[in-house]
Amino acid sequence: MSESLAADAKAAFKAIRVSLAVSGALSLIAGIVLLVWPIKSIVFVTGIFAAYLIVAGLVYIGLGIFSSSRGGWARAGHIALGVLYIVAGVIAFSNLKEAAVTFALITVIFIGISWLFDGIVSLTLLGSDGSRTWTLLYAILSIIAGVFVLFNVLAAGIWLWIFFGASLVVLGIVQIIRAITLGRDAKAVKDAVTG
């Protein structure tokens, strides 16, 4: 019985190690690509997003056409949304570089606005929050970060991309190390089960 349990534990640890190693390697490669070829990689990501829009559009159109349980307005809405997604995907594919820049700018502006409003909302919670000092600090930092991003959209976008790439590199290395060191943990579990 304990040999069967040990074999199961060994197989589970092996599967975990492989998945950690593969995800770590993919993360590391993606991070390096983002840092070495930032423009090409953002264009590639935009291409993936454009393809997603087209596929999602086809799915929504299919839902609108073949969903007999929904009412007429719901079906028409699905079809209209599908057509809108397909048009957006085709427009993005027609000039991926411009679409990539637009996508990046919209993302950065959204982040800036989100931080600004998050800080303002946090200020409204000062009277009811138990940790006034930390809430005030968070609100001030969030507002400053939001204003900075909104007034420096291009710089914020560049730094966001660099941070994203560097984060993927670091996380990929950590995942690979975890996969390697997990072998020691598997041996310890095997020894504990069989011992």
Residue, then its C-alpha position, 0 to 999 in steps of 0.5 A: m500500500s505504501e509503495s502505491l502511495a509513494a508512486d502516486a506522490k512521485a508522479a504528482f511531484k513529477a507532474i508539478r515539476v514539469s508544469l513549473a518548469v514549462s511555465g517558468a521557461l515560457s515566462l522567461i522567454a516571453g519576458i526576454v522577448l518583451l525586453v529585447w524586441p518591445i515594438k515587435s512583441i507589442v505588435f504580436v500581442t495586438g495581433i493575438f488580441a485582434a484574432y481573439l476579437i474576430v473569433a469572439g465575434l464569430v461566436y457571438i454571431g453564432l449565438g445570435i443565429f443559432s440560439s432559438s431559446r433567446g428573444g429577438w432583441a437578445r439575438a440581434g444584440h449578439i449578432a450586432l456585438g459579433v459584427l462589432y468585434i469582427v470589425a474591430g479585429v479587422i481594423a486592428f489587423s489592417n495596421l497592427k503597429e497603429a493598433a498596438v500604439t492605440f491599445a497601449l495608450i488606452t491601457v495606460i490611460f485606463i490604469g491612470i484613471s483607475w488609480l486616480f479614482d481608487g485614491i479618491v474613493s479611498l479618501t471617502l473611506l477615511g471616516s469609516d476605515g479603522s486604519r486611517t493612516w494607511t488608508l490616507l497614505y494609499a489614497i495619496l499614493s494612488i492619486i499621485a500615481g494616477v495623475f503622473v500616468l495621465f500626464n506622462v502617458l508615453a513614459a508610463g507606457i514604456w515603463l509599464w512594458i519594461f516592468f512587465g517584461a522584467s517581471l516575466v523574466v524574474l517570475g520565470i527564473v523563480q518558477i524554474i528554480r522551484a521546479i528544480t528544488l521540488g525534486r528534493d521535496a519529492k524525495a523527502v516525501k517518498d522517504a517519509v511515506t516508505g520509511 
